[in-house]
Amino acid sequence: MAISVVIADDQEMVRTGFRMILESRPDIEVLADVVDGAAALSAVERLRPDVLLLDIRMPEIDGLEVTRRIAERAAAHPETAHKPRIVIVTTFDLDAYVHAALHGGASGFLLKDASPAMLVEAVRAAAAGDALVSPAITVRLLRELAPTAAGGTTRTLTEPLTDREQDVVRALARGRTNAEIAAELYVSLSTVKSHLANVQTKLDARNRVEIAAWAWESGLAASGPGGGPAVP
């Protein structure tokens, strides 16, 4: 079945561009595009999309508030309220916005200058229950968070990572996509996905963002193979 999407952005050109990109993929169906947060909330209840693409700055109700309200509805009425996966797509990469979006339950955060392929990948990842954040944002934020979290990480491994799993996690934490990791380590894409699935289980992590966060907090991301300094 196709992944159903609702787009919410107050700029018509943006909505049209996103619709054209997503509808060019056979596995994605755009149910509607709306101009503000109020219309987004209404469309979610009426159309029950798999994924909601949200701008942050919109009239009346912004994207962060929409994210918060959807989470509240789902918590208050878990059996009836629909909770789509949310991907924030915005011009603004302010750290406060990224933190608020992800802590509010968003499944992705992209800048509007992201490539069409990245937009499609973010929608597919969200629909699959994963999270995708623009690599540059991810690396910057996690580097900044690591010093304050080091020594106080809340995640512990249920069993040690293999050397190859560590290599994959290091590359992930530096913003590499699965395809880039496969090319960098000379392995197949399915092998990368398998390693990440194993790591996710060992860490009890919900998605790749949490894996990357742990890598920076634990110091793994800053080390190279064998525990030496990382090579940029």
BAMI-688988 format. One record per atom (N, C-alpha, C): residue in three letters; x, y, z. Coordinates in steps of 0.05 Angstrom, whole numbers, plus 5000, padded with zeros to 4 digits. Atoms other than C-alpha are relative to their C-alpha. Example, Ala and Ser with C-alpha at 12.3 -4.5 7.8 and 13.67 -1.06 7.14 Angstrom:
<atoms>
Ala501849765000
Ala524649105156
Ala501850245000
Ser498449764999
Ser527349795143
Ser498550225014
</atoms>
This chain:
<atoms>
Met501749765000
Met500050005000
Met501750255000
Ala498549755001
Ala502250714985
Ala500150145027
Ile499849844976
Ile504651165041
Ile498350264996
Ser501749765004
Ser499351705050
Ser501150245015
Val498649764990
Val501752415063
Val498150244999
Val501249735000
Val498753095082
Val502350205003
Ile498049794999
Ile502953715069
Ile498850265011
Ala501049754988
Ala502154345112
Ala502250214998
Asp498049785004
Asp505854975090
Asp498450244990
Asp501549765009
Asp503455695081
Asp501050114973
Gln499049915026
Gln507455775016
Gln499049814978
Glu501250175021
Glu503755514955
Glu502249874983
Met497850125017
Met510255414915
Met501349765014
Val498850224985
Val513054974970
Val498249765000
Arg501950235000
Arg506754554975
Arg500049874972
Thr500150115027
Thr506554474899
Thr502549844994
Gly497450145005
Gly513954284896
Gly500149735015
Phe500050244984
Phe513253774952
Phe498149794988
Arg502050185012
Arg507053474920
Arg501149874975
Met498950115025
Met510553394853
Met502249795006
Ile497850194993
Ile516653064885
Ile498949745011
Leu501050244987
Leu512652584928
Leu498249834981
Glu501850155018
Glu507352404876
Glu501449874976
Ser498550135021
Ser512852214827
Ser500949735008
Arg499250274989
Arg514251614872
Arg497549825001
Pro502450175001
Pro509551024862
Pro499149905027
Asp500850104973
Asp509550844936
Asp499150225019
Ile500949774983
Ile507351534961
Ile497550134987
Glu502449875009
Glu500451854956
Glu499550255017
Val500649754985
Val499152584975
Val496950035001
Leu502949984996
Leu492052635004
Leu499150294998
Ala500849725000
Ala491953385012
Ala502450185007
Asp498049814991
Asp496154015020
Asp498450245011
Val501549794986
Val493854555069
Val501850235008
Val498549754997
Val495855265087
Val500850075028
Asp499349934972
Asp496255275163
Asp499649775019
Gly500150214981
Gly496454885227
Gly497249915007
Ala502850084994
Ala488954895240
Ala499049814979
Ala500850175022
Ala487754595172
Ala501449735001
Ala498550254997
Ala493154085185
Ala498749815020
Leu501350164979
Leu489853845249
Leu497449884990
Ser502550095011
Ser483153795213
Ser500549784979
Ala499450205020
Ala486253405155
Ala500949745012
Val499150254987
Val489552915202
Val497649845010
Glu502350144990
Glu482952745235
Glu498249904978
Arg501850075021
Arg479152725170
Arg501249784981
Leu498850175020
Leu484152365124
Leu501849785012
Arg498450204986
Arg488451985175
Arg502449914984
Pro497750065016
Pro494952025136
Pro502149845015
Asp497850134987
Asp501051595150
Asp502150205010
Val497949804994
Val505652195149
Val498950284996
Leu500749715002
Leu504652945161
Leu502550164996
Leu497849815004
Leu509653435131
Leu499250275010
Leu500749744987
Leu509654075172
Leu502150214998
Asp498249774997
Asp512754755165
Asp499850095029
Ile500149904973
Ile514455085231
Ile498450265002
Arg501349744998
Arg512355805219
Arg497650014980
Met502449985016
Met505155815195
Met498050175015
Pro502049834986
Pro499156265210
Pro498449855021
Glu501750094979
Glu495056165272
Glu501249785018
Ile498850224984
Ile497855485295
Ile502549914985
Asp497550085014
Asp505155335279
Asp500549705002
Gly499550295002
Gly508254655265
Gly500649875026
Leu499350114974
Leu510954555335
Leu497549965017
Glu502550034985
Glu504154675365
Glu498349784989
Val501450225013
Val500954205315
Val501149735010
Thr498650244991
Thr506053675335
Thr499149945029
Arg500850034972
Arg504453785409
Arg497149915003
Arg502850074997
Arg496953755400
Arg499449724990
Ile500550285010
Ile497153115359
Ile500949805021
Ala499050184979
Ala501352785413
Ala498150005024
Glu501949994978
Glu496553025467
Glu497449854994
Arg502450145008
Arg490552765429
Arg500449705002
Ala499550295000
Ala493752085420
Ala500349895028
Ala499750094972
Ala495552045494
Ala497449995014
Ala502649994987
Ala488552245516
Ala498049804989
His502050195013
His484851805466
His501649804983
Pro498350195015
Pro489651245446
Pro498549824981
Glu501450195017
Glu484250815415
Glu498650134976
Thr501549875022
Thr480951345371
Thr501650214985
Ala498549785013
Ala485751925358
Ala502149894981
His498050095019
His490051855297
His502650165004
Lys497449874995
Lys497451995306
Lys501949934976
Pro498250055022
Pro501252055240
Pro502950045008
Arg497249934997
Arg508752055235
Arg500450284990
Ile499749725007
Ile510952785232
Ile502850054992
Val497449915010
Val516653065191
Val499950314998
Ile499949715001
Ile518353795202
Ile501850084977
Val498349915023
Val520854135138
Val499950315001
Thr500149724995
Thr522954855149
Thr502550144989
Thr497749835008
Thr527555425128
Thr501950045023
Phe498549934976
Phe529955505199
Phe501149765014
Asp498750234986
Asp535055035231
Asp500950085028
Leu499349924973
Leu535055375299
Leu499949755019
Asp499850244983
Asp537154865352
Asp497549975017
Ala502450014983
Ala531155045396
Ala497749874984
Tyr502150125016
Tyr526454855339
Tyr500449704997
Val499450295004
Val529954185326
Val499449855026
His500550134974
His529754005400
His497049985006
Ala502950004994
Ala522454205408
Ala498649814982
Ala501450185018
Ala520353825346
Ala500549715007
Leu499450284994
Leu523953175364
Leu498949915027
His501050074974
His522053195437
His496950005000
Gly502950005002
Gly514853345416
Gly498949764985
Gly500950245013
Gly514652705377
Gly500349994970
Ala499650015029
Ala516752885306
Ala501949784993
Ser498450225010
Ser519952335265
Ser502150094981
Gly497949915018
Gly524452775224
Gly500150315000
Phe499649715001
Phe527153475214
Phe501850064976
Leu498549945024
Leu529353725145
Leu499850304994
Leu500149735010
Leu531154395116
Leu498950004972
Lys501449995026
Lys527454625054
Lys502049994977
Asp498150035022
Asp533954615014
Asp501149724998
Ala499250295002
Ala534553865025
Ala499349904972
Ser500550105027
Ser534753464961
Ser497349854999
Pro502550165003
Pro528453134933
Pro500349725011
Ala499650274990
Ala531552464949
Ala499949985030
Met500149994971
Met532452665022
Met497150035010
Leu502849974992
Leu525152885026
Leu498649744998
Val501350265004
Val522752224999
Val501049805021
Glu498950184980
Glu527451845045
Glu498950055028
Ala501149924974
Ala524852235105
Ala497249905003
Val502850104999
Val517652055088
Val499949705003
Arg499950294998
Arg519351325078
Arg501049915028
Ala498950074974
Ala523451305142
Ala497950045022
Ala502049944980
Ala517851625182
Ala497849794999
Ala502150205003
Ala512651145154
Ala500849735012
Ala498950264990
Ala517150565175
Ala500550015029
Gly499549984971
Gly517650825246
Gly502850095007
Asp497349904995
Asp524651105238
Asp500050305001
Ala499749715000
Ala527251815244
Ala502350084982
Leu497849905016
Leu531352215195
Leu500150305004
Val499549724997
Val534352895209
Val502250074981
Ser497949925019
Ser538453295159
Ser502849955013
Pro497450074988
Pro545553035170
Pro501550225012
Ala498549784988
Ala548753715181
Ala498950085027
Ile501349924975
Ile543653875235
Ile500649795022
Thr499550214981
Thr544453195268
Thr502850015012
Val497350004990
Val551953225273
Val500650245018
Arg499549764984
Arg552153935298
Arg498749995028
Leu501550024975
Leu546853825351
Leu501249795019
Leu499050224983
Leu549653165376
Leu502850065011
Arg497349924990
Arg556753445381
Arg499750195023
Glu500349804979
Glu554154015423
Glu498849875025
Leu501350134977
Leu549953555467
Leu501949815014
Ala498350204989
Ala555453045478
Ala501650085025
Pro498449934975
Pro559853435528
Pro498350025025
Thr501749984976
Thr553953555574
Thr498849735008
Ala501250264994
Ala551452845569
Ala502149795007
Ala497950204995
Ala558152485573
Ala500249935029
Gly499850094972
Gly558752065635
Gly497349965012
Gly502750034989
Gly551252085645
Gly498049894981
Thr501850125020
Thr548551695587
Thr498049815013
Thr502150174988
Thr542051345602
Thr499849734987
Arg500250265014
Arg542950785551
Arg502449835005
Thr497850194997
Thr547050175564
Thr499549764981
Leu500250225019
Leu548449605516
Leu499349745015
Thr500650274989
Thr545348925530
Thr502249804994
Glu497650165006
Glu551448625497
Glu501850174982
Pro498149825015
Pro557748925465
Pro499550004970
Leu500249985029
Leu557749175394
Leu502449864987
Thr497850115015
Thr561948805344
Thr501750234988
Asp498349795012
Asp567649175310
Asp498650134976
Arg501349895024
Arg563549245246
Arg497650175009
Glu502349844990
Glu557449495285
Glu501050275009
Gln498849744991
Gln561950025316
Gln500750184976
Asp499449855024
Asp564350235247
Asp497550134988
Val502649905011
Val557150305223
Val498950235017
Val501049804982
Val555150705284
Val501650264998
Arg498349765003
Arg561051185277
Arg499250154975
Ala500849875025
Ala559151325205
Ala497350135003
Leu502749904996
Leu551851415224
Leu500150265016
Ala499949774982
Ala553651905280
Ala501250244986
Arg498849785014
Arg557552325230
Arg498350094977
Gly501949905019
Gly551452425187
Gly499849854974
Arg500150155025
Arg552451885134
Arg497349864997
Thr502450165006
Thr546351575100
Thr500849714999
Asn499450295003
Asn545750815095
Asn501649944975
Ala498550055025
Ala548150835023
Ala502950105002
Glu497349904996
Glu554151265042
Glu501749815018
Ile498750184982
Ile555850795099
Ile500949744985
Ala499450245015
Ala555550195052
Ala502450044982
Ala497849945018
Ala560150525002
Ala502750045016
Glu497749944984
Glu564950755056
Glu501349755012
Leu499050244987
Leu565550075089
Leu500249764980
Tyr499950215020
Tyr565149675024
Tyr498349755007
Val501950214994
Val559049275045
Val497450074986
Ser502649965013
Ser552049195018
Ser498250175017
Leu502049844985
Leu546249645037
Leu498549835020
Ser501450184981
Ser542649045068
Ser501749935024
Thr498250064978
Thr548748905111
Thr500050245020
Val500149764983
Val548649625137
Val497450005016
Lys502650004987
Lys541249565153
Lys499949785022
Ser499950214980
Ser542448905189
Ser501650085024
His498449914977
His547949195232
His498550215017
Leu501549804985
Leu543649795250
Leu497749885016
Ala502250144986
Ala537849335269
Ala501149875025
Asn498850134977
Asn542548945315
Asn500750205021
Val499349794981
Val545149585347
Val497550115014
Gln502449904989
Gln538149845356
Gln498949825022
Thr500950194980
Thr536249215394
Thr501850005024
Lys498150004977
Lys542549225437
Lys499850255017
Leu500249744985
Leu541349955456
Leu497150055009
Asp502849944995
Asp533749905460
Asp499350284991
Ala500549735012
Ala533650525415
Ala497649984981
Arg502350005017
Arg527550735377
Arg500750054971
Asn499349925027
Asn531151005315
Asn502950074998
Arg497249955006
Arg537751205283
Arg500950265014
Val499249754986
Val537651895317
Val500949935028
Glu499250084973
Glu537851565386
Glu502649844999
Ile497550145002
Ile543451105362
Ile502350214997
Ala497949805004
Ala547451715338
Ala500550165026
Ala499649854975
Ala546152085403
Ala501649845020
Trp498550174982
Trp548751495443
Trp503049994992
Ala497350015010
Ala554951465399
Ala501650245008
Trp498649764991
Trp556752185414
Trp500250015030
Glu499949994970
Glu554952135488
Glu502149815011
Ser498250204990
Ser559051505497
Ser502950044991
Gly497349965010
Gly565051765459
Gly500749834976
Leu499450185023
Leu564651235404
Leu500350164974
Ala500049845025
Ala563251755350
Ala502650154996
Ala497649845001
Ala569552135367
Ala502549834998
Ser497750185001
Ser574051525364
Ser500149874972
Gly499650145024
Gly576951165305
Gly500049705004
Pro499950294997
Pro577450415292
Pro502149925021
Gly498150084980
Gly580750075351
Gly500250195024
Gly499949814978
Gly579350655397
Gly501850244997
Gly498349775004
Gly584251145366
Gly498450244991
Pro501449765009
Pro582651855343
Pro498549954974
Ala501650035024
Ala577251915290
Ala501450144977
Val499149885024
Val579252065219
Val497750144987
Pro502349865011
Pro574752615190
Pro499149884974
</atoms>
